[in-house]
Structures are given as structure tokens and as C-alpha cells.
Amino acid sequence: MDNQYNNNSNDNQNNSQNRDRFYSYNQPGTTGTAYQNNGYQNGGYQNGTYQNGTYQGGTANGYQNGTYQNGAYQNNGAYQNAAYQKPPKKEKKKRERKPGGFGVKVAKCAALALVFGLVSGVVFEGVHYASGELLGNSSTSSDSSGSVLTQNDGDDSVKTTATSSTYAAMDVSDIVEETMPSIVAITNVSQTEYQSFWGGMPQTYESTSCGSGIIVGQDDDNLYIATNNHVVEGANSLTVTFNDNSTVSAEVKGTDPSTDLAVVKVDRSSVEEDTMNSIKVATLGNSDNLRVGEASIAIGNALGYGQSVTTGCISALDREVVVSDGESNTNYTAELIQTDAAINPGNSGGALLNAVGEVIGINSVKYSDTDVEGIGYAIPISTAAPIIEDLITKEKVDKSESAYLGIAGVDVTSDVSETYNMPAGVYVAQVTEGSAAEQAGILKGDIITTFDGKEIGSMEELSNRLQYYKAGTTVDVTIQRASNGEYVEQVISVTLGKKI
């Protein structure tokens, strides 16, 4: 099987009974003549060297009747009858009773116990304080005032998860109990198109996939859930299942395919009061402070069976992993957290937690190969948080005011990029006369790679981004322009126009 990096949500479609299962059996090889009738049974082992030869009838005498039984060990005095069995007797000294007796000893013991109790109490309190400083305070996220993430502004707000200053390596149940209410299951129902064997018009069928999400924010009207873009990609309808198994409809608030992040929003009015009282908003940590070897806990909707927990450690940091963007079929390189906590299909969008219950990553990718186990990846929360907040706060502009760039483009996928030695992005096939692109100096043949600081992998992605900008907004567009057989990067300032 080829090595693959797999996203872990859409593997769980309707035909779940056909999932691949990988088991490894260690079967002994077939026993043959040389083994049974020759060297082992009738040859060297039973009738030869072992039974009638060297061991029992021959040299074995040295073992049974000689050195071991009747010699040095049993009967010859060196072990039983000499030093071991009959040691010379020693005279017992009579004790002389000293003044003070038992009462003085009891008093001394009580004094020692009191001193030990005082010293150990001070030491244990110091250790508790130090562990609280190390595990509680240093790992907590930075001040998030002004942020929509993990806010708790009033009595009707959903509570945030608490963090723990103590952690038992063999038991994470307290952490899981506290954080599980902030994790949800997401079900994506989409239409998949396929070509019939007999030709004709393409056919479609309805497919269902499952993933996970993390409740990261709220306002007066909505709950906001962070997840992976590939979890919600192509959705005709989305449903969210909370920890009490209640299910509500949801919609995509925003997506960022280039980082595989998305935000789903749920209308608070559609959530029952009992559910609102049982769910929580996750507490975000700081993945910049992680160290290799720290404990990690993954929670997610593995295989669509419901929430499950796996544990492990941080195996590596800043792993460069090439991941495919499903929308544009473009590969991009992401720097991810590697963990050996099991990440399975359906875990995508779920939480990777540290030892105090803070979210340090969003589970995203697993490495799939018959020779590999224990390699999963998560998007660092310090990278994801500002993108998630941007997706929450940005609103789509009304079509009558939306921005227009004025180009027709062709996707430069990773395959095309490698084949023709071109930068990945959007190839400008045409520039509309009088458009914002022409006025800014964008030319036919340029390749747009970033728009307003965000990587662009496809024309669809560029169009989606323009929905959030009003006409008249000025943004920086990075292009690659061919010059003397090479591509040279340029940053062009563009004042977006309005489509006429």
C-alpha cells in the first residue's frame, strides 16, 4: 500500500460496513519432515543427543548423579552439610536493660513523627504550588480580552471548561469529564456526482460523512464551532450532535481551505435549555509552549460511533506535512503537531488537549500505511485561533456591494506545478478591461499566489474570499511573473472594484 496522508472525516460514508480493517497475525510456518522426523523428534532431540545421549544417559550423570545432586550442592557438605546447614553456633549476649525503658522510646518516636509531619507538610505544599505554576499557569492561553473565542459574558452564556493543575498519568477521566461537553459530532450530507458505466448524463447520489468539532465561541445569537474544512466541504446540510446526544441543524460560517479550517454556527434558539446547561465552551491553550514528550489527549467522533478518547504524547513539533486541499485538488505544506494518540477517521476537527485540559490542537490528518502506527497530526491552536476568530467575525458582504477583481483564472494544481515547473495558485488567463486588476498592473500570464495575506490555491477559493470584501477596499495581491525563464515574486496593491 502506498504511503498516504489521509484526512479523517469523509472516510465514514454510508457504506460503513465496507471499512477497511487492518489486523496483523503472526502465524507460525508449516512444520515439515526435517523438523518432525529428523532433527527434532527422531534425531538430535528425542532419541539422540537429548534423551539417550548427552543429557540423560551420558554427560547428564554429571548433572543428576554428580556435580549437582550428589556433589557440591546436596551431599558433599559445601552447601547443605557445611556452610549452609551446620553453621557454628554463636553465643547469645544478654541484653542489659537501660534506664528510661519503653516510655522514653515512645516519647522519642512521637517527637520524630511531629518533626517529620511539619517538614513534609511544607515540602508537599511547595511541590503543589510549583506544579500549579508549571502545569496551571504557564500553559494557559494568553489574555483573550476582545476575542470572541471562549467568552463568558453573562448569566445566559455557556460556561467554559475548567483547567486542572494536577494530572495523573494513568487516569485522565477528570480532564475528559470536564472537556467532553465542548466537543461535538458533525454530520455532513452532500451530493456526490459520478459517471454511469453506460455513459450519458452524470448521475448523483447522496452521501453522508462524519467528523468532529470544538465549541470555541458564542454571542447572543449563535454558538461557534471550529472544525476542519474537509469535514464540512460540499455540504448540502449539516447537523451537530452535542454531548447529551441532542441534534440540531447548523450552517457553515466561513472556511479557509488553505489551512483546512472552518467555522460552523448553531442558532442558540434551536438548542434546548437542558442542552445549553450541559455543554461548555472549550478553553484554548498555547501550542507555542509545547515540548516533545508532553502528555496529549485526543477526543473526537471516531468512525462516527460517537465521542471517544485516546491518549499519548507529543511526538514532534513543526512537522512539515503535505496535505491535499480537496476543493482545488491542490497540495500545500502545513506545519503540524505530531502525536501518537490515535487519530482515526471521524476524529477530524476534534480536540487535542494537554495535561491540564486546554485545547492545543485541532486533529486533522493521520498517516496511513500498513507499516506505520501511532502517527497522527493536529493543527497547532496558536496557528488556528486567529484564523478561526477571523472566520467568526468576518461577515459576507451584500452582493450589491461585493468586491470585483476582474480576472478569469485557471487553477495551477500541485500536479500542474510539478509538471510544468510553475508556482501553484491561479493562472491569470484574462484581465477584464478597466477592471481593478488591470488598473493595478496585473497581467495575463501572472500567477496569483496570495490574496490579502492568505494563500490562494484555486479560482473558487479566490471568489470565496472576495465575498468578504466591499468594493473600494485596498488589499495586497502577491503574484509570480515569468521573466527570462524564471518566475519573480511581486506584491501589488489593488483597490477592489465593483462588478457592473
Secondary structure, 3 states (H helix, E strand, C coil): CCCEEEECCCCCCCCHHHCCCCCCCCCCCCCCHHHHHHHHCCCCCCCCCCCCCCCCCCCHHHHHHHHHHHHCCCCCCHHHHHHHCCCCCCCCCCCCCCCCHHHHHHHHHHHHHHHHHHHHHHHHHHHHHHHHHHHHHCCECCCCCCCCECCCCCCCCCCECCCCCCCECCECHHHHHHHHHHEEEEEEEEEEEECCCCCCCCEEEEEEEEEEEEEEEECCCEEEEEECHHHHCCEEEEEEECCCCCEEEEEEEEEEHHHCEEEEEEEHHHCCHHHHHHCCECCEECHHHCCCCCEEEEEECHHHCCCEEEEEEEEEEEEEEEEEECCCCEEEEEEEEEECCCCCCCCCCCEEECCCCCEEEEEEEEEECCCCCCCEEEEEHHHHHHHHHHHHHCCCCCCCCEEECCEEEEEECHHHHHHHCCCCEEEEEEECCCCHHHHHCCCCCCEEEEECCEECCCHHHHHHHHCCCECCCEEEEEEEEEECCEEEEEEEEEECEECC
